[in-house]
Amino acid sequence: MLTQKERELLGKILSKQKLQGLTPKQAEEVAQQAKVSLKAVEYFALEKGYLPRRYHCNIGTLGVCGQRKLLEKKVIISGLGGLGGYVLEQLGRVGVGRIVGVDPDVFEETNLNRQLLAEEGNLGNKKIDEAEKRLGKINRAVEFVGSATPIDKLPQEVFGGANVVFDCLDNVADRMRLAKRCSTEDVPLVHGAVAGWYGQVAVVCPGSGLLEKIYQHHGRSIEQDLGTPPFTATVAAGLMVAAGVQILIGNSFAKEMKMLFFDLSENEWETIAFK
C-alpha cells in the first residue's frame, strides 16, 4: 500500500504532531502533506498506534488488527436499493477499504419509503452516482467504484480481488446468476432478502449450491406482493454486514448449509438447515 519512502515521511509527519488520535481533518492534512491517499494514512496510523477517531468505537469489537484488515479488503454490493443502501452505509462507516457498487437503475418515487440513498431531490439520478456521493459524506477514505453492468457480465478487472459479495437483489433470476459468478470466482456470497415483515440472511460458500436450495420452490419473489417496509430492510442489512465483517476480519464462521429467517410481526427467529 505504501513505499518505504512514503512510510518514512508519514512517520515523521505523525510523530512531529504528537497525536493521541487522528481526526478526519488531521488525516486529510497528513494525506495532503505526504501526497498519499486517506486510506493509506489511516492504515499507517493504525499500524503505528495513532488511532483514527472515526474508528474509535469499532476497536473494542474489531480490534486494531481487525480494523486494519477491513481497510485492506474489497467487497461488491450487487443492488443499491433497499438492502444495498443500508449495506453500503454500514460498510462505509465500519471502514471497508474498497467498495464496488453494481446497479443499473435510477431512483424513483416508490423507492422513497425504504431506500437510504433515495431522496426527493435525486429522483431520476443513477443509484451508483448517489452511492458515491453518500460515501463521500461519511468516509472519504473508502474507495468506491460504481458499475451499471449486470453482475454476470462485470469485467474481471472490476470483480477480481473481491473478498465478499453482498446479494442485495430483488429477483430470483439475478440472484442465481450472481451465485454462479461467485462460485466461479471462489468468493463467499452474503445473501439477503426481505418481504413485508419477513427477511432472510445466509452466507453462501462458493460451490455449496445453498442459494439454489433456498429458492428451489420459488419462481416469483413475494416481495412484489408484500412490499418492503424500511424496518425489515434495515434489520436484514445489519445482519448481512455483521456476517460479512466476520469473514473480512478473518473470524471463523459457520459453513453449514443454513439460513436465518425472521418474522418481525411475531418477533420470531429461526435457523433453517438445508441438506
Secondary structure, DSSP 8 states (H G I E B T S, - for coil): ---HHHHHHHHHHHHHHT-SEE-HHHHHHHHHHHT--HHHHHHHHHHHT-EEGGGTTTHHHHHHHHHHHHHH-EEEEE--SHHHHHHHHHHHHHT-SEEEEE---B--GGGTTT-TT--GGGTTSBHHHHHHHHHHHH-TTSEEEEE-S-GGG--HHHHTT-SEEEE--SSHHHHHHHHHHHHHHT--EEEEEEETTEEEEEEE-TT--HHHHHTTT-SS-THHHH---HHHHHHHHHHHHHHHHHHHTT-----SSEEEEEETTTTEEEEEE--
